[in-house]
């Protein structure tokens, strides 16, 4: 379970390590925010809706 929680963080750090300019930092920062929203809010919401349909 801990690995699943830390995967977006590790992926984020690897993305941000490759930035060289301010515009890259801004664009990657926005994409990282969207990635985190998807991982922490979107995926659990889809799972909950799927489980409720089965029950």
TITIVO-458356 format. One line per field, with one value per residue (C-alpha): x negated, y negated, z negated; residue in one letter; residue number from 1. Coordinates in nm, 4 decimals, decimal comma. Example, Ala and Ser with C-alpha at 12.3 -4.5 7.8 and 13.67 -1.06 7.14 Angstrom:
% TITIVO-458356
x = (-1,2300_-1,3670)
y = (0,4500_0,1060)
z = (-0,7800_-0,7140)
baza = (a_s)
kolti = (1_2)
% end
This chain:
% TITIVO-458356
x = (0,0000_-0,2850_-0,4347_-0,1090_-0,0998_-0,4612_-0,4575_-0,3206_-0,5729_-0,8668_-0,7365_-0,6970_-1,0522_-1,1907_-0,9961_-1,1078_-1,4739_-1,4869_-1,3781_-1,6222_-1,4203_-1,1511_-0,8879_-0,9623_-0,9240_-0,5852_-0,4548_-0,5805_-0,4507_-0,1014_-0,1158_-0,2355_0,0586_0,2969_0,1207_0,1567_0,5236_0,5801_0,3916_0,5270_0,8822_0,9740_0,8664_1,0290_1,3502_1,3659_1,3045_1,5780_1,8306_1,7359_1,7780_2,1155_2,2377_2,1439_2,3193)
y = (0,0000_-0,2379_-0,1791_-0,2841_-0,6047_-0,6944_-0,6161_-0,9578_-1,1330_-0,9434_-1,0034_-1,3745_-1,4056_-1,2310_-1,4674_-1,7822_-1,6767_-1,7179_-2,0823_-2,3412_-2,6608_-2,8497_-2,7710_-2,3984_-2,4213_-2,5915_-2,3489_-2,0421_-2,1826_-2,2135_-1,8647_-1,7272_-1,8938_-1,7296_-1,3943_-1,4147_-1,5112_-1,2117_-0,9702_-1,0813_-1,1861_-1,0481_-0,6862_-0,6324_-0,7987_-0,5648_-0,2649_-0,3695_-0,4219_-0,0844_0,0956_-0,0702_0,0480_0,4057_0,3999)
z = (0,0000_-0,0782_0,2652_0,4325_0,2289_0,3070_0,6797_0,7892_0,5655_0,7153_1,0668_0,9895_0,8649_1,1716_1,3995_1,2189_1,2217_1,6012_1,6183_1,7477_1,7978_1,6119_1,8745_1,8438_1,4671_1,5039_1,7655_1,5802_1,2525_1,3976_1,5431_1,2086_1,0331_1,2814_1,2373_0,8610_0,8848_1,1100_0,8881_0,5527_0,6426_0,9849_0,9507_0,6076_0,7315_1,0313_0,8063_0,5629_0,8437_0,9939_0,6630_0,6031_0,9435_0,8623_0,5245)
baza = (x_x_x_x_x_x_x_x_x_x_x_x_x_x_x_x_x_x_x_x_x_x_x_x_x_x_x_x_x_x_x_x_x_x_x_x_x_x_x_x_x_x_x_x_x_x_x_x_x_x_x_x_x_x_x)
kolti = (1_2_3_4_5_6_7_8_9_10_11_12_13_14_15_16_17_18_19_20_21_22_23_24_25_26_27_28_29_30_31_32_33_34_35_36_37_38_39_40_41_42_43_44_45_46_47_48_49_50_51_52_53_54_55)
% end
